[in-house]
Amino acid sequence: MSATKTTKTNRPQRARRLFVFLSVLGALCGGYFVPVAAQNPPDRTKPPALGPAPTLNLPPIQKRALSNGVPVWIVESREVPIVQVNLLVLAGSGDDPAGKFGAASLTAAMLDEGAGTRSALEIADAAEFLGASLATTSSFDASAVRLNVPVARLQEALPIMADVALRPTFPATDLDRLRQDRLTALLQARDDPEQIVPLAFQRTVFGPVHRYGTGAVGTEATLTSLTQQDLRAFHAQYYQSSNARLVVVGDIRADDAVAQLERHFGAWRGTGTVARTAVAPSPQLTRRQIYIVDKPDAAQSQIRIGWVGAPRATPDYFPIQILNTILGGSFTSRLNQNLREEHQYSYGAGSRFDMRLSAGAFFAAAGVQTDKTADALKEFFVELDRIGKPVGAEELAKARNYVALGFPADFETSGDLSQRLEELLVYALPDTYFEQYVRNVQAVTAGAVQQAAGRYVQPDKMAVVIVGDRKTIEAGVRALNLGPVRVMTVEEALGL
């Protein structure tokens, strides 16, 4: 039987050793150790003064092209031996054919479910063996295949990425599985007011025929009807070299990056120039109307108030950013301070401009206590009306600093930077856009904010969609006399 030997040290010895250690540490640090109790306590009577926005020093974008004409944007970043390679395709849900809403989203989701000679499992295993992350994605304005890999394994990972992007097989069993997953999610959404309200709102504002009136994944009807041939046709039409861009960020020389990409994407050819038709602008709403979507016994009322907003290319982009920050784009925004902090009607309230190639929606939103639905609506319109009045200098400076100081955080990783470069490409922004961003934010005036509010926030013309328990909320909502009230079932609201 063994025993553990314990050595005891008396307290005076331990105290002397601690003092010596702290003295040496203080000397090494160029000063003396000062006990915590002797330090001046922090001044908690006022918040610390804001410093200047961190300087954003981005490496230059090196612009090259493959032999087939595919543009390649490269940013060399040596801090970490990682490379991010994104293949951007200028097509998304906004390009879905009529009657086939969801085609772009499902096509992107199927790319890594089988490609070249590999199955979905073999693709995943191969990427994992290389320590790589391979993702496919789609938005309303673009689709992408994104690879993040240690630079030493890039040569082995690029063939997998090329197969996924260029040679997907769209296997029937995997298509059926993904389709069923999405149909199940749509079915489950009918029971969740928080998921019902965005679908009902966009259908109300844009209508059932407009592409923005339906979510990116489509509807139950369109999902059910999509076939392998539909996805192959979408891929063949839009995943062409003339419609693609490559972005590389990481620890690699530009010449080496181009040489490796050339081997796997240089022979890619298409059938010609892709004819892309922008989503037609939606007619703007002209009067306020209230929609109550009855969800009996709902624990909360989900509220969305809004209308058609602005496209990404709007010259009012920077005033809109400051306007929305003040109204509902931060924790200390007016909406959140009112509905959450002052009245405790909600866990959180906010607003957003959903900017796309064509004008998406502007909306203010919150989930509120059922018995406070009418009171919350009243406060929403207090803030929506008030934002059209002049903004004070202190609130304006606070909003500008909030946006400017947070901007550099969008570039923390190679993946972050690569996706910001995608933004330049999708929306045809100038190369100096990032360099001038903070300057443009700080240049926004109170007058510009007020003009933007007058143009983009007109509460008397907005749709109000409330998903909640009709028997509890209807009388109070009608008593506000905000406008005509229409009551709908969930099925009516979603067009089922």
Buried (B, 14 or more C-beta within 10 A) or exposed (E): EEEEEEEEEEEEEEEEEEEEEBEEEEEEEEEEEEEEEEEEEEEEEEEEEEEEBEEEEBEEBBEBEBEBEBBBBBBBBEEEEBBBBBBBBBBBBBBBEEEBBBBBBBBBBBBBBBBBEBBBEBBBEBBEEBEBBBBBBBBBBBBBBBBBBBBEBBBEBBEBBBBBBBBBBBBEEBBEEBBEEBBEEBEEBBEEBEBBBBBBBBBBBBBEEBBBBBBBBBBBEBBEBBEEEBBBBBBEBBBBBBBBBBBBBBBBEBEBBBEBBBEBBBEBEBEEEBEEEEBEEBEEBEEBBBBBBBBEEBEBBBBBBBBBBBBBBBEBBBBBBBBBBBBBBBEBBBBBBBBBEEBEBBEEBBBBBBBBBBBBBBBBBBBBBBEBBBBBBBBBBBBBEBBBEEBEEEBBEBBBBBBBBEBBEBBEBBBBBBBBBBBBBBBEBEEEEBEEBBEBBBEBEBEBBBBBBEBBBBBEBBBBBBBBBBEBBBEBBBEBEBBEBEBBEBEBBBBE
